[in-house]
């Protein structure tokens, strides 16, 4: 297929914008760089995982667990969302928008701060090379088919599809959340446990990198979810729920929109001998 000058310009513009943005973020190796964005229609799918089945963590992190009938349990989530207008602070004209998925474990760091450890991140192929090379985040290429957004779309059933070497598919609608164990308090406390975490960590080689996030509170919508396909989790996630498989969610909710700012460029912490899943 041949493209005319206008089509070629439209196709290359996101790539040029991505390269410019991540060149700026590359300064994070030397000083903090602030990125601003909005996350739209962020669907949180949360599972309880027996602590004994979770992989070892880098030395500065520990799992944030709860007790289920006296047994420690950790937590794992897929978060499926749209990154909207990602830009360097002060350069809102340079905004990138694209779908993204991250797979995360819930931890506390050496200061006791509630945090997440990102073990995989998926994005369209055109985002991946610059993000890996400059922002040094563990992104892998994927085909992400997400439903239209907006509050009007909350009235019915919507479908999310992922394909990245294997597939994942879920449908969700507003409704009563799963009543998974262990309990983390009432519904609001459960949402706070998964959402309000100001630090994200990820492994880059043998180093543990960190982003600080200004994370405002916002309303969430409880969701009733059915997982139609889970082979991506079977292939790429090195643990599984104890009972019920990936169809047995602990909880699920949707955040219609939230604006975030986060800083890249804090000094990386050492992580020797860590054994967690790396991005492919």
C-alpha positions, 0 to 999 in steps of 0.5 A: 500500500502506498501513502501520499504525503499527508498520510505519510506525515500523519503516520510519522508524526507520532513516532517523531513526537515519541522520539522527542518526548523520550529524548527529553525523558532521557535526561532522567539519567542525570536529573529528575524529569516530570511527565504529565498525562491523563489515564482514561478508562483504567480497568483494574483486574486484581488477583490474590496470589499465595505469598509462597507462590510469588517470585523473590523480590529485589532486596529493597522490596517486600510484598504487601500482603494480607492474611487469608485464614492465617495464610499470607497472600499477595496481590497481582493486577493487570491494569488496562488503560489509555495514556492520554496526552503524555508530555513533558511538563511545560510542553503540553503541545507534545502529547502522545496518546496510546493504549497500554497495559501493565502487569504489577505486583504490590510491594512496600519499599525500604522506607515502607512506602506502598509501591508497585513492581512492574513486571511487564508493560505492553504498548503498540509497537511504535512506542516500544523502541524509544521507551526501552532505549531512553525511558528504560521501561520494560515495554513489549509490543502488543496489539491492544483492542480496547473499547470506546471510552467516555462515561456514556459507555459505562452503561453496557458491556465492554470488551478488552483484548490483548495479543502479545505472543498469546492472548487475553480477553475480558468483558466488563460492565458496571456491577457488584465487585467480586467478593474475593478473599482476603478482605481489604476493608470496605469497597473504598479501602479495597480501591485505595489499596490498589490505586494509591501507591506513589512509587513504581519500580521496575528492573532494568538489567540488575538495577531497580529503577523508580518513578515517583507519582503524584496520585490524586484520589478519584472516584472508581466504578466497581465492575463485574468482569468475565475473562474469556481468554487468559493464555497470555497470563498462563504463558508470561506470568510465572505464578497463578492464583491458588484456586479458581485460576485466572477467572477468579478475580479478587476485585475489579474496578474502572477509573474513568479518568485521572490526571497524573504527574510522575518523576523519572530520574531518581537514583536507581537502587541496587537489585542483585540476584532478583528473580522476577519476570522481565519484559520480553 
